[in-house]
């Protein structure tokens, strides 16, 4: 990997970690419905999918979850696996949506947000060995749509600004 790409991906990783940390201190609806948050760090992941590759986005996301686990929640507990599984479901579905559909970046973000919630519920069902947690999914999905739109619009704006900067630099 060339040095410039490594530096950019490292900065994007740092940005996604900072956004996650800041967001963890801003209660949106999480106090009413646990697990609901905006997910602005996912805007960074979407940009990596669009600018670099699925492999880079996957590496960045897993590394972010690992580092946040070390910094905040601890490794290999239910919260860690909750985050990891949500991230994995989200990246895979966003990549598939980007690659095989004509969805906009906002549409891809909504797909990612919805699948993140599904991934979290799947891991909770496995950990708790209780299928009844599935009844919590509609509430998460309800909030996934507006958060996916906000994250997608954020990513779209950053993508637009980046493309303008790239054009000016030539």
N, C-alpha and C positions, 0 to 999 in steps of 0.2 A: 504494500500500500504506500502510495506516495506520501511524503511528509505533509503537504498542504491538506490533503484529505484527512489524514490522521488528526491534525490540529483542529480542523473544522468539526470533525465528529466528536472530538474531545470537548470542544467548547459547547457543542449541542448537548452532549451528555451532562455537562455541568449546568447548563441552562435548564434542562429538564429536571435535574435534581433540585435546583433552587426553586423552580416553580412548584414542584411537589411539596417541598418544605414550607414554602409560604402558604400554599393552599391548605395545608394541614392545620394551619392556625386560623383559617377563615371559615367559620361555620356557615354553610349555606342552608342545607336542610338536614345535614348529618346528625344533628341533635334530635330531630324528629324521626327521621328514617335513617338508621345506621347504614353506612356504606355509600351514601350519596355524596358525591363531590363533583366539582366542575371538570376536573381532569385536564387542565391546561397543559400539563407536560405531554399529553398526547398530541398536541399541536406540533410539538417538536418531532415526535415519532412520525407523524403524517408527512412532515417536510422531508424527513430522511427517506421515507418510502418514495417520495416524488423526486428528490434530488439525487439520491444515491441508489440504494437497492434494498430489497427485502432482507437480505442477509445482514446488511449494515443496521437496518432498523431493528431486526431481531436481536442482534448483539447489543445495540444501544439500550433497548428496552430491558433485556435481562440484566445487563450491568446496572442500570438504574434501579431496578427492583432489589438487586443484591446490595448495592451501596445504601439505599434507603433502609433496607433491613438492618444493616450494620449500624447506621446512624440513629434510626428511630424505633423500629419495632422489634428488632431481633431477628435472627435467622432461623428458618425452619420451624416456625410456629404457624398457627392457623392464619394469622394476618399476613405473614410472608407468602404462604401458598395461595391465599385469597388474591393478593396483588399479582403474583406471578401467573396464575392461571388466567385471570382476567386479561392481563397484558398479552399473553400468548394467544388466547382466543381473538383478541382485538387485532393484533398484528396480522395474523393469518387471514382473517376475514377482510381487513382493509386492503391487503395486498391482492387478494382474489377479486375484490370489488373494483379496485383500480385497474387491474390487468385485464379482466374479462367483461367489464360492463362499461357503459358510457356515463356512469355517475360522475357528478362534479366532485370536487374535493370536499364540499359540504356533505354530499351524499355518502361519500366514503367515510367521513368522520362519523356520521350517524350510524352507519353499519358497524363501525368500530366501537362506538359507545354502547350500542345494543348488545353486541357480542361480548363486550367486557363484562356486562352484567350477567349474561348467561354463563360465562366462564367462572365468575365468582360463585354463582349459585351451584354449579356443578361441583366445585371443590368443597363447598360447605356440606352438600348432600353426602359426599364421600367421607368427609371427616366426621360428621355427626351421625352418619348412617341413619339419616332420617329424611325420607322423601317429602315430608310435610313442608319443608322449607321452600319447596317449589311455589307455594302460595305467596311468598314474598316477592317472587320474580315480577309480577305485573307492576308492583309499585316501583321497583328499580327501572323497569323498562319505560314506565311513564316519565321518569325524570331523565332517562337516557336520551330521549329525543331532543329536548331543548338544550341539554348540555352538549350533545353531539353537534347541534347547529352552531352553538357559540364557539366551540373548539374549531369546527370546520371553517367558520367565518374568520376566525383569528388566523388559522393556517393559510386561508386564501389571501388575506391581506398581506401577510408576511411573504408569501410566494410572489405576489404582485410586486411588492417593494423590492424583493431580491432580483426579480427579472428586470426591473427598471435600473437597478444598480449595475447589473451585469451588462446591460446595453450601453450604459454611460461609460463603463470601464474600457470599452473597445475603441 
